[in-house]
């Protein structure tokens, strides 16, 4: 890749990371100790209704459906979909590879935002990032919730398909570096 393309990719990654951090801070401040909107007066539909059962398992992997989480997911999905909509409105339609890149960044946002929620939240921090403290992430594999592993797999597949190995490694390295810096700053 050319230097200019690398710089664009790094800047996009920094923007998505900062977007994730701001959203994580918003959610951590709203939710406090009770993640997954546990203590918020959020809408909680009857879990026995068929469409709620669908939402309960896909994409929430068995976690409770509530208005706070559902509308947060909808909000950031719409924020990312604004990009191709804007392109369409200006007759600059995204190709398949650009869609792949967009999906990759959307998944990066999702994983990073969720992890930073714990880093930023003063009631958790990195010391409580484990299944014994985080009850709404029911399934863990090694040191992370399985959602993160699925997200990393999706971001890898879409990133490599859309832009290639070098781009994927550059973006992933940038995310890891920014995450380590954020953890280091927030922890001390």
DRENDREN-301239 format. One line per field, with one value per residue (C-alpha): residue number from 1; residue in one letter; x, y, z. Coordinates in nm, 3 decimals, always signed. Example, Ala and Ser with C-alpha at 12.3 -4.5 7.8 and 13.67 -1.06 7.14 Angstrom:
REM residues 2
num: 1_2;
residuo: a_s;
c1: +1.230_+1.367;
c2: -0.450_-0.106;
c3: +0.780_+0.714;
//
This chain:
REM residues 188
num: 1_2_3_4_5_6_7_8_9_10_11_12_13_14_15_16_17_18_19_20_21_22_23_24_25_26_27_28_29_30_31_32_33_34_35_36_37_38_39_40_41_42_43_44_45_46_47_48_49_50_51_52_53_54_55_56_57_58_59_60_61_62_63_64_65_66_67_68_69_70_71_72_73_74_75_76_77_78_79_80_81_82_83_84_85_86_87_88_89_90_91_92_93_94_95_96_97_98_99_100_101_102_103_104_105_106_107_108_109_110_111_112_113_114_115_116_117_118_119_120_121_122_123_124_125_126_127_128_129_130_131_132_133_134_135_136_137_138_139_140_141_142_143_144_145_146_147_148_149_150_151_152_153_154_155_156_157_158_159_160_161_162_163_164_165_166_167_168_169_170_171_172_173_174_175_176_177_178_179_180_181_182_183_184_185_186_187_188;
residuo: x_x_x_x_x_x_x_x_x_x_x_x_x_x_x_x_x_x_x_x_x_x_x_x_x_x_x_x_x_x_x_x_x_x_x_x_x_x_x_x_x_x_x_x_x_x_x_x_x_x_x_x_x_x_x_x_x_x_x_x_x_x_x_x_x_x_x_x_x_x_x_x_x_x_x_x_x_x_x_x_x_x_x_x_x_x_x_x_x_x_x_x_x_x_x_x_x_x_x_x_x_x_x_x_x_x_x_x_x_x_x_x_x_x_x_x_x_x_x_x_x_x_x_x_x_x_x_x_x_x_x_x_x_x_x_x_x_x_x_x_x_x_x_x_x_x_x_x_x_x_x_x_x_x_x_x_x_x_x_x_x_x_x_x_x_x_x_x_x_x_x_x_x_x_x_x_x_x_x_x_x_x_x_x_x_x_x_x;
c1: +0.000_+0.105_+0.192_-0.110_-0.346_-0.185_-0.236_-0.604_-0.654_-0.487_-0.695_-1.019_-0.922_-0.845_-1.183_-1.371_-1.175_-1.257_-1.622_-1.618_-1.462_-1.713_-2.004_-1.857_-1.820_-2.180_-2.312_-2.088_-2.206_-2.570_-2.557_-2.306_-2.260_-2.553_-2.446_-2.690_-2.921_-2.984_-3.105_-3.234_-3.606_-3.575_-3.849_-3.838_-4.071_-4.232_-3.967_-4.235_-4.338_-4.201_-4.021_-3.867_-3.738_-3.571_-3.412_-3.323_-3.099_-2.998_-2.785_-2.796_-2.685_-2.937_-2.915_-3.225_-3.385_-3.432_-3.491_-3.160_-2.946_-3.174_-3.187_-2.812_-2.742_-2.989_-2.827_-2.475_-2.594_-2.770_-2.458_-2.254_-2.523_-2.528_-2.200_-2.338_-2.663_-2.470_-2.270_-2.588_-2.738_-2.428_-2.410_-2.100_-2.224_-2.003_-1.865_-1.851_-1.502_-1.605_-1.905_-1.666_-1.447_-1.751_-1.870_-1.516_-1.515_-1.868_-1.756_-1.439_-1.658_-1.884_-1.605_-1.394_-1.693_-1.801_-1.450_-1.386_-1.713_-1.540_-1.212_-1.382_-1.647_-1.515_-1.727_-1.536_-1.198_-0.970_-0.947_-1.311_-1.307_-1.405_-1.715_-1.753_-1.823_-1.983_-2.293_-2.457_-2.171_-2.269_-2.023_-1.648_-1.356_-1.021_-0.995_-1.285_-1.657_-1.731_-1.899_-1.553_-1.406_-1.695_-1.647_-1.273_-1.338_-1.592_-1.364_-1.079_-1.285_-1.436_-1.112_-0.895_-1.158_-1.215_-0.862_-0.610_-0.371_-0.151_-0.449_-0.600_-0.273_-0.232_-0.586_-0.573_-0.232_-0.366_-0.668_-0.445_-0.205_-0.489_-0.649_-0.324_-0.274_-0.633_-0.604_-0.272_-0.406_-0.738_-0.586_-0.329;
c2: +0.000_+0.355_+0.589_+0.810_+0.509_+0.391_+0.735_+0.739_+0.393_+0.494_+0.814_+0.621_+0.369_+0.645_+0.806_+0.475_+0.412_+0.758_+0.713_+0.384_+0.547_+0.833_+0.592_+0.365_+0.664_+0.769_+0.420_+0.369_+0.699_+0.615_+0.255_+0.274_-0.056_-0.229_-0.303_-0.400_-0.126_-0.331_-0.040_+0.193_+0.250_+0.104_-0.063_-0.441_-0.636_-0.965_-1.233_-1.483_-1.287_-1.447_-1.137_-1.073_-1.431_-1.361_-1.042_-1.225_-1.467_-1.276_-1.063_-1.043_-1.406_-1.479_-1.154_-0.964_-0.735_-0.384_-0.047_+0.110_-0.156_-0.207_+0.164_+0.206_-0.072_+0.085_+0.428_+0.322_+0.099_+0.401_+0.615_+0.370_+0.331_+0.707_+0.673_+0.467_+0.664_+0.989_+0.835_+0.724_+1.072_+1.216_+0.944_+0.787_+0.434_+0.205_-0.104_-0.448_-0.390_-0.058_-0.230_-0.491_-0.217_-0.047_-0.374_-0.429_-0.086_-0.140_-0.463_-0.298_-0.025_-0.284_-0.486_-0.186_+0.005_-0.289_-0.350_+0.019_+0.033_-0.182_+0.009_+0.351_+0.251_+0.331_+0.048_-0.209_-0.135_-0.399_-0.578_-0.682_-0.786_-1.146_-1.366_-1.353_-0.977_-0.946_-1.160_-1.038_-1.181_-1.540_-1.718_-1.667_-1.823_-1.776_-1.407_-1.255_-1.298_-1.513_-1.207_-1.051_-1.359_-1.368_-0.996_-1.034_-1.320_-1.109_-0.804_-1.025_-1.186_-0.861_-0.665_-0.916_-0.965_-0.592_-0.456_-0.740_-0.865_-0.555_-0.327_-0.568_-0.586_-0.206_-0.145_-0.423_-0.304_+0.051_-0.072_-0.276_+0.017_+0.261_+0.008_-0.040_+0.337_+0.384_+0.106_+0.248_+0.601_+0.502_+0.252_+0.485;
c3: +0.000_-0.062_+0.225_+0.155_+0.164_+0.489_+0.644_+0.538_+0.689_+1.016_+1.037_+0.971_+1.237_+1.488_+1.415_+1.463_+1.783_+1.921_+1.820_+2.013_+2.316_+2.326_+2.291_+2.562_+2.794_+2.727_+2.803_+3.109_+3.253_+3.187_+3.314_+3.599_+3.785_+3.620_+3.266_+2.997_+3.128_+3.442_+3.657_+3.388_+3.338_+2.989_+2.790_+2.847_+2.619_+2.715_+2.639_+2.532_+2.220_+1.900_+1.766_+2.108_+2.108_+1.772_+1.908_+2.229_+2.040_+1.729_+1.764_+2.144_+2.194_+2.466_+2.659_+2.759_+2.502_+2.638_+2.484_+2.588_+2.424_+2.124_+2.041_+2.102_+1.852_+1.611_+1.657_+1.572_+1.288_+1.140_+1.195_+0.988_+0.723_+0.678_+0.485_+0.194_+0.203_+0.168_-0.117_-0.291_-0.255_-0.426_-0.691_-0.532_-0.473_-0.265_-0.433_-0.270_-0.129_+0.026_+0.186_+0.326_+0.469_+0.622_+0.781_+0.914_+1.079_+1.215_+1.384_+1.514_+1.663_+1.828_+1.990_+2.095_+2.235_+2.449_+2.584_+2.654_+2.848_+3.111_+3.095_+3.128_+3.382_+3.732_+3.875_+3.667_+3.517_+3.376_+3.712_+3.693_+3.329_+3.394_+3.382_+3.760_+3.744_+3.399_+3.418_+3.096_+2.889_+2.957_+2.727_+2.759_+2.578_+2.743_+2.843_+2.647_+2.587_+2.283_+2.125_+2.096_+1.930_+1.682_+1.619_+1.564_+1.322_+1.129_+1.123_+1.001_+0.725_+0.599_+0.639_+0.453_+0.182_+0.133_+0.155_+0.193_+0.459_+0.480_+0.536_+0.791_+0.986_+0.976_+1.103_+1.364_+1.485_+1.516_+1.715_+1.947_+1.999_+2.072_+2.308_+2.500_+2.526_+2.646_+2.904_+3.022_+3.056_+3.213_+3.455_+3.607;
//
